[in-house]
Amino acid sequence: MKKTTWPVAVELAEPAAHEHELVLGDEPSTGELERAARASLRRVAGLSTELSDITEVEYRRLRLERVVLVGVWTEGEVEQAEASLAELARLAETAGSQVLEGLIQRRSRPDPATYIGSGKVRELRDIVLSTGADTVICDGELSPGQLRQLEEKLKVKVIDRTALILDIFAQHARSKEGKAQVELAQLQYFLPRLRGWGEAMSRQAGGRAGGATGGVGTRGPGETKLETDRRRIHKRISKLRKELAEMRRIRETKRGRREANAVPGVAIVGYTNAGKSSLLNALTGAGVLVEDALFATLDPTTRRAVTPDNRPYTLTDTVGFVRHLPHQLVEAFRSTLEEAGRADLLLHVVDGAEAAPQAQVAAVRQVLAEIAEEYGTSMPPELLVVNKTDSLDATKMVELRRLFPEAVFVSAHSGEGIEELREVIADRLPRPDVLVDVLVPYSRGELVSRVHAEGEVLDAEHTPEGTRLRAKVRPDLAGVLRPFAASSV
């Protein structure tokens, strides 16, 4: 078993200088207020975090304070395994815990009973005792049996990567939709991991205790408490899915209005903490929360922007991705991720300061491909944007330009490259393509405003009868203008 030494955990706990600057720079007051509100809240050990409607279910209450990380290296280079464990450490710190130790074991596949193998479990138990850890976090998704056996042998709480990410999402969800999506994902994850008390908690009596009301075929353990808990969770999942379906209809209505007004849409996607929200602020002045933390953004934020040639479009900040994103989250946040699939252009933000940015790009593209396959559609065109260039030296810049030759290089913090990015976005967005020559009466001034806002005006002339316009517009606006077509084109 390979041990990741304590100084590595210390380095993970101390953000780099440029990351401090991203957090402490001149940012809009709304983001500062939200960040201050988060910083003022601390988790209190021992308080229940159970869902209010599932009061009888015993599932994992996450009290992450002092943790030991453990991973299984099954393929690839050791650097990849260490990078995955380092990311797990950042996830644990985001959840509010202190990382004490990180361990990696080389195996062809995880042990089906205890994940790292029974012999190594004793070694891990010694490390837990010597460090005083109260939780072990495994870098993978554990089966219910693996969780149970590890807890019995280690005598401390054991959770996996999926449960940790779910916990972070639960802490950061703000909107009603975000909270419902997280709760749905949690219930889907915990349902197969319920632990009941067997026949001792039966709701019906068996054998002679059934009395005259029982009879042949009705004697037995009856409905156990575990079965009751499962029934309640299934009922709650059904209710949440209905609520999310209604919220999805509202979101589609809003999106339909934008599409009816022929406003192009740009979705910002990328790995968590790549700087997507910072880029949204830099392009629009939106003032959304910017924080040096994984999954700081869960709820999509849509803001209006204009191209340098004054064409309007929308920018949407979406939830970040991560390696091995739990499938429960992909399903629960599908309505949010649809924003990416419906956009005219994807801004794929890459953290230039990351040691292995190509791995993050591959992880994001994999999730997007899964979403596209689910809906039977293709993803919009992608524009790679390498962020945080203000923290890179010349050697790193040369390497990144070789890896991503088609990318635009920017710093959302310093503003470097933002104007170039605006120009590229304008070039990639669909342009109005229907040529119209119309004479619009002065009484219909709102149509002239629409042509200027949504189209490309080639020539304008004010005549006694009205405003003569030659312009390129979208088909829907061309249909509205058809009654005012000029006598000669």
C-alpha positions as CSV (number, residue, x, y, z in Angstrom):
1,M,0.0,0.0,0.0
2,K,1.4,3.3,-1.1
3,K,1.2,6.1,1.5
4,T,0.5,9.7,0.5
5,T,2.5,11.7,3.1
6,W,1.0,14.4,5.3
7,P,2.7,17.3,3.6
8,V,0.7,16.6,0.5
9,A,-2.5,17.0,2.5
10,V,-1.1,20.3,3.9
11,E,-0.5,21.6,0.4
12,L,-4.0,20.7,-0.6
13,A,-5.3,22.7,2.3
14,E,-3.4,25.8,1.2
15,P,-4.7,27.4,-2.0
16,A,-2.2,28.7,-4.5
17,A,-1.6,32.5,-4.6
18,H,-3.6,33.0,-7.7
19,E,-6.6,31.2,-6.2
20,H,-6.5,33.6,-3.2
21,E,-6.6,36.4,-5.7
22,L,-9.6,35.0,-7.4
23,V,-11.4,34.9,-4.1
24,L,-10.3,38.2,-2.6
25,G,-10.3,40.3,-5.8
26,D,-12.8,43.0,-6.6
27,E,-16.0,41.1,-7.1
28,P,-19.6,42.1,-7.1
29,S,-21.3,42.5,-3.7
30,T,-23.8,39.7,-4.3
31,G,-21.0,37.1,-4.6
32,E,-19.2,38.5,-1.5
33,L,-22.4,38.4,0.6
34,E,-23.1,34.8,-0.4
35,R,-19.5,33.7,0.3
36,A,-19.6,35.4,3.7
37,A,-22.9,33.6,4.5
38,R,-21.3,30.2,3.7
39,A,-18.2,31.0,5.7
40,S,-20.3,31.8,8.8
41,L,-21.9,28.4,8.9
42,R,-20.1,25.5,10.5
43,R,-21.3,21.9,10.9
44,V,-22.0,20.8,14.4
45,A,-21.0,17.2,15.1
46,G,-23.8,14.9,16.4
47,L,-26.7,16.8,14.9
48,S,-29.0,14.8,12.6
49,T,-28.9,15.5,8.8
50,E,-31.7,13.0,8.0
51,L,-34.5,14.0,5.6
52,S,-37.6,15.1,7.5
53,D,-39.9,12.7,5.7
54,I,-37.7,9.6,6.4
55,T,-37.4,9.8,10.1
56,E,-37.1,6.0,10.7
57,V,-34.3,5.3,8.2
58,E,-30.8,4.6,9.6
59,Y,-28.4,5.8,6.8
60,R,-25.1,7.5,6.9
61,R,-25.0,10.8,8.7
62,L,-21.9,12.5,7.4
63,R,-19.8,14.0,10.2
64,L,-16.6,14.5,8.4
65,E,-14.0,15.9,10.7
66,R,-10.7,14.0,10.7
67,V,-10.4,11.6,7.7
68,V,-8.1,9.1,6.1
69,L,-8.4,8.6,2.4
70,V,-7.9,5.2,0.6
71,G,-7.9,4.4,-3.1
72,V,-7.3,1.4,-5.3
73,W,-4.9,1.8,-8.3
74,T,-6.2,-0.6,-11.0
75,E,-4.9,0.9,-14.2
76,G,-2.9,3.7,-15.8
77,E,0.1,5.5,-14.3
78,V,0.6,6.0,-10.6
79,E,0.5,9.8,-11.2
80,Q,-3.2,9.3,-12.3
81,A,-4.0,7.4,-9.1
82,E,-2.4,10.1,-7.0
83,A,-4.2,12.9,-8.8
84,S,-7.5,11.1,-8.2
85,L,-6.7,10.8,-4.5
86,A,-5.6,14.5,-4.4
87,E,-8.9,15.5,-5.9
88,L,-10.7,13.3,-3.2
89,A,-8.7,15.3,-0.6
90,R,-10.0,18.6,-2.0
91,L,-13.6,17.2,-2.0
92,A,-13.2,16.2,1.6
93,E,-11.9,19.6,2.6
94,T,-14.7,21.3,0.7
95,A,-17.1,19.1,2.8
96,G,-15.5,20.6,6.0
97,S,-13.1,17.8,7.0
98,Q,-9.4,17.6,7.8
99,V,-7.3,15.2,5.7
100,L,-4.8,13.3,7.9
101,E,-3.5,10.6,5.5
102,G,-3.9,9.2,2.0
103,L,-3.2,5.6,1.0
104,I,-3.2,3.8,-2.4
105,Q,-3.1,0.1,-3.0
106,R,-2.1,-1.5,-6.3
107,R,-4.6,-4.2,-7.3
108,S,-6.0,-5.6,-10.5
109,R,-9.5,-4.8,-9.2
110,P,-11.1,-3.7,-5.8
111,D,-11.7,-6.5,-3.4
112,P,-15.4,-7.5,-3.6
113,A,-15.7,-7.8,0.2
114,T,-13.5,-5.1,1.7
115,Y,-12.4,-2.9,-1.3
116,I,-8.7,-2.9,-0.4
117,G,-8.3,-6.6,0.7
118,S,-8.6,-8.1,4.1
119,G,-4.9,-8.0,4.9
120,K,-4.6,-4.3,4.2
121,V,-7.7,-3.5,6.3
122,R,-5.7,-4.3,9.4
123,E,-3.0,-2.0,8.3
124,L,-5.6,0.7,7.6
125,R,-7.1,0.1,11.1
126,D,-3.7,0.8,12.7
127,I,-3.3,4.0,10.7
128,V,-6.8,5.1,11.8
129,L,-5.9,4.5,15.5
130,S,-2.6,6.2,15.3
131,T,-4.0,9.4,13.6
132,G,-7.2,9.6,15.6
133,A,-9.3,9.6,12.5
134,D,-13.1,9.3,12.8
135,T,-13.9,8.6,9.1
136,V,-12.4,6.7,6.2
137,I,-13.2,7.8,2.7
138,C,-12.8,5.4,-0.2
139,D,-12.0,6.7,-3.7
140,G,-14.7,4.8,-5.5
141,E,-18.3,3.7,-5.1
142,L,-18.7,0.9,-2.5
143,S,-21.3,-1.7,-2.4
144,P,-23.6,-2.0,0.7
145,G,-21.6,-5.2,1.7
146,Q,-18.2,-3.4,1.4
147,L,-19.5,-0.5,3.5
148,R,-20.8,-2.8,6.2
149,Q,-17.7,-5.0,6.4
150,L,-15.3,-2.1,6.4
151,E,-17.1,-0.4,9.2
152,E,-17.2,-3.6,11.2
153,K,-13.4,-4.1,10.9
154,L,-12.3,-0.4,11.1
155,K,-14.7,0.6,13.9
156,V,-15.2,4.0,12.3
157,K,-17.6,5.5,9.8
158,V,-16.8,4.6,6.2
159,I,-18.1,6.5,3.2
160,D,-17.3,6.5,-0.5
161,R,-16.7,9.1,-3.1
162,T,-20.3,9.3,-4.2
163,A,-21.6,9.9,-0.7
164,L,-19.0,12.6,-0.2
165,I,-20.0,14.5,-3.4
166,L,-23.7,14.2,-2.4
167,D,-22.8,15.7,0.9
168,I,-21.1,18.7,-0.8
169,F,-24.1,19.2,-3.1
170,A,-26.4,19.1,-0.1
171,Q,-24.4,21.9,1.6
172,H,-24.3,24.1,-1.5
173,A,-27.8,23.7,-2.9
174,R,-29.7,27.0,-2.6
175,S,-32.8,27.0,-4.9
176,K,-35.9,24.9,-4.5
177,E,-35.0,23.0,-7.6
178,G,-31.4,22.4,-6.5
179,K,-32.5,21.1,-3.1
180,A,-35.0,18.8,-4.7
181,Q,-32.4,17.5,-7.1
182,V,-29.9,16.8,-4.3
183,E,-32.5,15.0,-2.2
184,L,-33.6,12.8,-5.1
185,A,-30.0,11.8,-5.7
186,Q,-29.4,11.1,-2.0
187,L,-32.5,8.9,-1.8
188,Q,-31.5,7.0,-4.9
189,Y,-28.1,6.4,-3.5
190,F,-29.1,5.4,0.0
191,L,-32.1,3.2,-0.9
192,P,-30.0,0.0,-1.5
193,R,-27.8,0.8,1.5
194,L,-30.5,0.9,4.2
195,R,-29.9,-1.0,7.3
196,G,-32.8,-2.4,9.2
197,W,-33.3,-4.5,12.3
198,G,-34.8,-7.6,10.7
199,E,-37.6,-9.6,12.2
200,A,-37.3,-8.0,15.6
201,M,-39.0,-4.9,14.1
202,S,-41.9,-6.8,12.3
203,R,-45.1,-4.9,12.0
204,Q,-47.3,-8.0,12.1
205,A,-47.1,-10.9,14.5
206,G,-46.4,-14.4,13.1
207,G,-47.3,-18.0,14.2
208,R,-49.8,-18.4,17.0
209,A,-49.6,-14.7,17.8
210,G,-51.5,-14.1,14.6
211,G,-54.6,-15.4,16.3
212,A,-57.9,-15.7,14.6
213,T,-57.3,-12.8,12.4
214,G,-54.3,-14.4,10.7
215,G,-54.9,-17.9,9.4
216,V,-53.1,-20.0,6.9
217,G,-50.8,-18.1,4.6
218,T,-50.6,-15.0,6.8
219,R,-48.2,-16.2,9.5
220,G,-44.6,-15.0,9.3
221,P,-42.5,-12.1,10.0
222,G,-44.8,-9.7,8.3
223,E,-43.7,-6.2,7.1
224,T,-40.3,-5.3,8.6
225,K,-39.3,-1.8,9.5
226,L,-36.8,-2.0,6.7
227,E,-39.6,-2.6,4.2
228,T,-41.6,0.3,5.7
229,D,-38.6,2.6,5.2
230,R,-38.1,1.5,1.6
231,R,-41.8,2.1,0.9
232,R,-41.6,5.6,2.3
233,I,-38.5,6.4,0.3
234,H,-40.1,5.1,-2.9
235,K,-43.0,7.4,-2.1
236,R,-40.8,10.4,-1.5
237,I,-38.8,9.7,-4.7
238,S,-42.0,9.6,-6.7
239,K,-43.1,13.0,-5.2
240,L,-39.7,14.6,-5.9
241,R,-39.7,13.4,-9.5
242,K,-43.2,15.0,-10.0
243,E,-42.0,18.3,-8.5
244,L,-38.9,18.3,-10.7
245,A,-41.0,17.6,-13.8
246,E,-43.1,20.6,-13.0
247,M,-40.0,22.8,-12.5
248,R,-38.6,21.4,-15.8
249,R,-41.8,22.6,-17.6
250,I,-41.3,26.1,-16.1
251,R,-37.7,26.1,-17.2
252,E,-38.7,25.0,-20.8
253,T,-41.3,27.8,-20.9
254,K,-38.6,30.4,-20.1
255,R,-36.2,28.8,-22.6
256,G,-39.0,28.8,-25.2
257,R,-39.5,32.5,-24.8
258,R,-35.8,33.1,-25.4
259,E,-35.9,30.9,-28.5
260,A,-39.1,32.6,-29.7
261,N,-37.3,35.9,-29.5
262,A,-34.4,34.3,-31.5
263,V,-31.8,35.0,-28.8
264,P,-28.8,32.7,-29.2
265,G,-27.7,30.8,-26.1
266,V,-24.2,30.0,-24.8
267,A,-23.7,27.5,-22.0
268,I,-20.5,27.6,-19.9
269,V,-19.4,24.0,-19.0
270,G,-16.3,22.6,-17.5
271,Y,-14.6,20.8,-14.6
272,T,-15.5,22.0,-11.1
273,N,-13.5,25.0,-9.9
274,A,-12.2,25.8,-13.4
275,G,-13.5,29.3,-13.1
276,K,-16.8,29.2,-14.9
277,S,-18.6,31.6,-12.6
278,S,-15.6,34.0,-12.8
279,L,-15.8,33.9,-16.5
280,L,-19.6,34.6,-16.4
281,N,-18.9,37.7,-14.2
282,A,-16.1,38.9,-16.5
283,L,-18.3,38.6,-19.6
284,T,-21.5,40.0,-18.1
285,G,-20.9,41.5,-14.7
286,A,-23.4,39.0,-13.3
287,G,-22.1,39.2,-9.7
288,V,-22.6,35.4,-9.1
289,L,-20.8,33.6,-6.3
290,V,-17.1,33.0,-7.0
291,E,-15.4,30.7,-4.5
292,D,-12.2,28.6,-4.4
293,A,-14.2,25.5,-3.7
294,L,-15.4,22.4,-5.6
295,F,-19.1,22.6,-6.7
296,A,-19.5,26.2,-5.5
297,T,-22.2,26.5,-8.3
298,L,-25.1,24.1,-8.4
299,D,-28.0,26.3,-9.7
300,P,-27.7,27.5,-13.3
301,T,-27.5,31.3,-13.7
302,T,-28.5,32.9,-17.0
303,R,-27.5,36.4,-17.9
304,R,-27.9,38.6,-21.0
305,A,-24.8,39.7,-23.0
306,V,-24.1,41.4,-26.3
307,T,-21.5,40.8,-28.9
308,P,-19.1,43.6,-30.0
309,D,-21.4,44.1,-33.0
310,N,-24.4,44.6,-30.6
311,R,-26.1,41.2,-31.1
312,P,-27.8,39.9,-27.9
313,Y,-27.2,36.4,-26.5
314,T,-27.6,34.6,-23.2
315,L,-24.8,33.1,-21.1
316,T,-25.7,30.2,-18.7
317,D,-23.4,29.0,-15.9
318,T,-23.9,25.3,-15.3
319,V,-22.9,22.8,-12.6
320,G,-19.3,21.7,-12.7
321,F,-18.2,18.1,-13.6
322,V,-15.8,15.8,-11.9
323,R,-14.1,12.5,-12.5
324,H,-16.5,9.6,-11.8
325,L,-19.5,11.9,-11.4
326,P,-22.1,9.8,-9.6
327,H,-24.8,8.6,-12.0
328,Q,-27.4,9.6,-9.4
329,L,-26.3,13.2,-9.8
330,V,-26.3,13.1,-13.6
331,E,-29.9,11.8,-13.5
332,A,-31.1,14.2,-10.9
333,F,-29.4,17.3,-12.5
334,R,-30.4,16.3,-16.0
335,S,-32.8,19.2,-16.3
336,T,-30.0,21.6,-15.5
337,L,-27.6,19.9,-17.8
338,E,-30.1,20.2,-20.6
339,E,-29.1,23.9,-20.8
340,A,-25.9,22.7,-22.3
341,G,-27.6,20.5,-24.9
342,R,-30.0,23.3,-26.0
343,A,-27.3,26.0,-26.4
344,D,-26.0,27.3,-29.7
345,L,-22.4,27.2,-28.4
346,L,-20.6,25.5,-25.5
347,L,-17.8,27.5,-23.7
348,H,-15.7,24.6,-22.3
349,V,-13.6,26.2,-19.5
350,V,-10.3,24.5,-18.7
351,D,-8.2,25.3,-15.6
352,G,-4.9,26.2,-17.0
353,A,-3.2,25.8,-13.6
354,E,-4.2,22.1,-13.4
355,A,-1.5,19.6,-13.6
356,A,-3.4,17.3,-16.1
357,P,-5.9,19.5,-17.9
358,Q,-6.4,17.0,-20.7
359,A,-7.8,14.5,-18.2
360,Q,-10.4,17.1,-17.0
361,V,-11.4,17.9,-20.6
362,A,-11.9,14.2,-21.3
363,A,-14.1,13.8,-18.1
364,V,-16.3,16.7,-19.1
365,R,-16.7,15.5,-22.7
366,Q,-17.6,12.0,-21.4
367,V,-20.5,13.4,-19.3
368,L,-21.7,15.6,-22.2
369,A,-21.6,12.5,-24.5
370,E,-23.8,10.6,-22.0
371,I,-26.3,13.4,-21.9
372,A,-26.4,13.6,-25.7
373,E,-26.9,9.8,-26.0
374,E,-29.7,9.9,-23.5
375,Y,-31.6,12.4,-25.5
376,G,-30.6,11.2,-28.9
377,T,-29.2,14.5,-29.9
378,S,-25.7,15.9,-30.6
379,M,-24.0,18.5,-28.5
380,P,-23.6,22.1,-29.8
381,P,-20.2,23.3,-31.2
382,E,-17.5,23.6,-28.5
383,L,-15.1,26.4,-27.9
384,L,-12.3,25.6,-25.5
385,V,-11.4,28.4,-23.1
386,V,-8.2,28.0,-21.0
387,N,-8.6,30.1,-17.8
388,K,-6.2,31.3,-15.1
389,T,-3.4,32.3,-17.5
390,D,-2.3,35.0,-15.1
391,S,-0.8,32.2,-12.9
392,L,1.1,30.4,-15.7
393,D,4.7,30.7,-16.7
394,A,5.9,30.8,-20.3
395,T,6.8,27.1,-20.3
396,K,3.3,26.1,-19.2
397,M,1.7,28.4,-21.7
398,V,3.7,26.7,-24.6
399,E,2.6,23.3,-23.4
400,L,-1.1,24.3,-23.2
401,R,-1.0,25.9,-26.6
402,R,0.4,22.6,-28.0
403,L,-2.3,20.6,-26.2
404,F,-5.2,22.9,-27.1
405,P,-4.2,24.7,-30.3
406,E,-7.8,25.9,-31.0
407,A,-8.4,27.3,-27.5
408,V,-8.8,30.9,-26.4
409,F,-6.5,31.8,-23.5
410,V,-8.0,34.1,-20.9
411,S,-7.8,35.2,-17.2
412,A,-11.2,35.9,-15.8
413,H,-9.4,37.5,-12.8
414,S,-7.2,40.0,-14.6
415,G,-9.4,40.4,-17.8
416,E,-6.6,39.2,-20.1
417,G,-8.0,37.8,-23.3
418,I,-11.7,38.6,-22.5
419,E,-12.1,40.9,-25.4
420,E,-10.6,38.3,-27.8
421,L,-13.1,35.8,-26.3
422,R,-16.0,38.1,-27.0
423,E,-14.9,38.4,-30.6
424,V,-14.6,34.6,-31.0
425,I,-18.1,34.1,-29.4
426,A,-19.6,36.6,-31.9
427,D,-18.0,34.8,-34.8
428,R,-19.2,31.4,-33.6
429,L,-22.8,32.4,-32.8
430,P,-25.4,31.9,-35.6
431,R,-26.1,35.1,-37.6
432,P,-29.5,36.2,-39.0
433,D,-29.7,35.0,-42.6
434,V,-33.0,36.2,-44.1
435,L,-32.6,39.4,-46.1
436,V,-35.6,41.8,-45.8
437,D,-36.4,45.2,-47.3
438,V,-39.3,46.7,-45.4
439,L,-41.1,50.0,-44.9
440,V,-42.3,50.0,-41.3
441,P,-44.9,52.7,-40.3
442,Y,-43.8,55.0,-37.4
443,S,-46.8,53.5,-35.4
444,R,-44.9,50.2,-35.3
445,G,-41.7,51.5,-33.8
446,E,-41.4,48.3,-31.7
447,L,-40.6,46.3,-34.9
448,V,-37.8,48.7,-35.8
449,S,-36.4,48.2,-32.3
450,R,-36.6,44.4,-32.7
451,V,-34.7,44.6,-36.1
452,H,-32.0,46.6,-34.5
453,A,-31.8,44.3,-31.4
454,E,-32.1,40.9,-33.1
455,G,-30.9,41.4,-36.6
456,E,-28.1,43.0,-38.6
457,V,-29.2,46.3,-40.1
458,L,-27.6,46.9,-43.5
459,D,-29.3,50.2,-44.3
460,A,-31.9,52.5,-42.6
461,E,-33.7,55.5,-44.0
462,H,-36.5,57.7,-42.5
463,T,-39.2,58.5,-45.1
464,P,-42.5,60.4,-44.7
465,E,-44.3,57.0,-44.7
466,G,-42.1,55.3,-42.1
467,T,-38.7,53.7,-41.6
468,R,-37.1,51.9,-44.6
469,L,-34.9,49.0,-43.5
470,R,-32.7,46.6,-45.3
471,A,-31.5,44.0,-42.8
472,K,-30.7,40.4,-42.2
473,V,-33.1,38.8,-39.6
474,R,-34.1,35.4,-38.4
475,P,-37.0,33.6,-40.0
476,D,-39.5,34.2,-37.2
477,L,-39.0,38.0,-37.4
478,A,-39.0,37.9,-41.2
479,G,-42.5,36.5,-41.0
480,V,-43.7,39.3,-38.8
481,L,-42.2,41.9,-41.1
482,R,-43.6,40.3,-44.3
483,P,-46.7,42.6,-44.4
484,F,-44.4,45.6,-44.6
485,A,-42.3,44.5,-47.5
486,A,-41.2,47.4,-49.7
487,S,-42.5,47.5,-53.2
488,S,-39.0,47.0,-54.7
489,V,-36.2,45.0,-53.2
